Amino acid sequence: MKIFGIKNCDKIKKTILWCAKNGRMCEFHDYRVDGIDKKLVESFLSQHSMEELVNKRSTTWRKLSENEKSNLSIDLIVTNPTLLKRPIVEIQGQYYIGYFPDKWV
């Protein structure tokens, strides 16, 4: 199980705590520390749409220009990884968006 996000996010903390309580080994990929690249975003997009991935309630989203909001791209996400919803959880090649432990078992 691999968790993608940023360490100060409450949902990430909740996900890591869930793993610990349920005896699940997890690896954490922090976008700010470990980075994010086109290949990773493309792998998310292979299973989910851009609309599903982007958090339109985030501070980062609100700071984007109207042009950027209208033209979402992989490059924009690579530059602004906090646009991604959190957590994104990978289990055996399947990506899950959000805190939904019932889907992870």
KABEL-V18990 format. One record per backbone hydrogen bond with DSSP energy under -1.0 kcal/mol. CO is the residue of the C=O (numbers start at 1). NH is the residue of the N-H. E is the energy in kcal/mol with one decimal. If there is no record, write none. Layout:
co->[CO:CO]
nh->[NH:NH]
e->[E:E]
This chain:
co->[1:2:3:4:5:6:9:10:11:12:13:14:15:16:17:18:19:20:27:29:30:37:38:39:40:41:42:44:44:49:50:53:55:58:59:61:65:66:67:73:74:75:76:80:81:83:87:88:89:90:91:94:96:98:100:101]
nh->[27:90:29:88:31:9:13:14:15:16:17:18:19:20:21:22:24:23:3:5:34:41:42:43:44:45:46:47:48:53:54:85:58:62:63:64:69:70:71:77:78:79:80:83:84:55:98:4:96:2:94:91:89:100:103:104]
e->[-2.1:-3.1:-3.5:-1.7:-2.8:-1.8:-2.3:-2.4:-2.0:-2.6:-2.3:-2.2:-2.2:-2.2:-2.6:-1.8:-2.7:-1.1:-3.3:-2.2:-3.5:-2.1:-3.0:-1.9:-1.9:-2.6:-1.1:-1.5:-1.6:-1.6:-2.2:-2.9:-1.2:-1.9:-1.4:-1.3:-2.4:-1.9:-1.2:-1.7:-2.7:-2.2:-1.7:-2.2:-1.8:-3.8:-3.6:-2.9:-2.8:-2.4:-2.0:-2.5:-3.0:-1.2:-2.2:-1.2]
